[in-house]
Amino acid sequence: MSNYLSLHKSNRKLTTLVENRTIYSSEYSELNIFETHEVSKKVNLTFNAPIIASMLTGKKVMHLKGMPSFDFVPGESVVIPAKQELIIDFPVASLENPTQCLALAIDQNKINEIAASFNHEVAIENENNNWNITNLSSHLKNQEEVDYLIKRLVQTFTNSSKSKDALLDLMIQELIIRLLQTNARQSIITNLEGIYNDTRIGTVVKYIKENLTDIKLNITALAKKAHMSTSHFHKKFKDTLGVSPIDYINEERIKFSKKILSKESNIQIREAAYKSGFNSVSYFNRQFKKHELIKPSQFKKMVREDKKC
């Protein structure tokens, strides 16, 4: 069991093999840690408050209203509205390797309070002022900041420190803001119904997509597109989406470069970098490793090996 769960392991009591529940409470929230030690199907759970669930060990198969069923594994989280039924399968749980998951329930008024403050901060005139996290279920992957915060929350909940409630309050505020930014980012970037095309941030994201490989794409041009000063634009973009404009451009360019490297097996790294909008191969290499944790040459080699199989 991970170190951040060591206090929980020493204090919890095991009374059932399926979704054994341990509860830790604070003023605005409640942490539930569930452990299942045997294969089970169609286990039902419902919470009276919105929850953020995160996998700790093992695997679940989640069945949520309005979403296709999906595997739920460590490093992933889901946000679920209040009073929505969860139906869960446990395909691999055992006494030696239990499935462990946490469900953080947060008072709706607290969420509304933080969301209102966030919306006021990121609003541009009458735009981007109605973000929330409790309207629909969402499945979050590769959210390092959220995963890190959840681990800190577990450590704090299970500790008897005098400053526990104050620390939890700060961490829950940060967690909700991170989730609001994730919601805003996914909504604006996917923008399936075109509802953000007339907003300044939405217009800029669309412009980035259309000009991703242009090496002249820069903050000044984007700020001009948004009809804002460079500093004001940078702040609003980062506050709303949780990532700076340059970091967002780099992320998208790395995704594009992976497509090129996957499709064109004989392409040189230098050429892939320039085709993706980078004007420096060394900078491209650093950004690729930052986002993918491997060098582009290693990624290229992996693609070649996969094609041989």
JOFEN-V848659 format. One record per helix or strand of 2 or more residues. SS is the DSSP state (2 for helix, 1 for strand). FROM is the first residue (numbers start at 1). LEN is the number of residues. If there is no record, write none. Layout:
ss,from,len
SS,FROM,LEN
SS,FROM,LEN
//
This chain:
ss,from,len
2,3,9
1,20,6
1,29,8
1,40,6
1,51,7
1,59,5
1,70,4
1,77,4
1,86,5
1,99,8
2,108,15
1,138,3
2,144,14
2,164,27
2,200,11
2,219,7
2,230,12
2,245,19
2,269,7
2,281,12
2,296,13
//
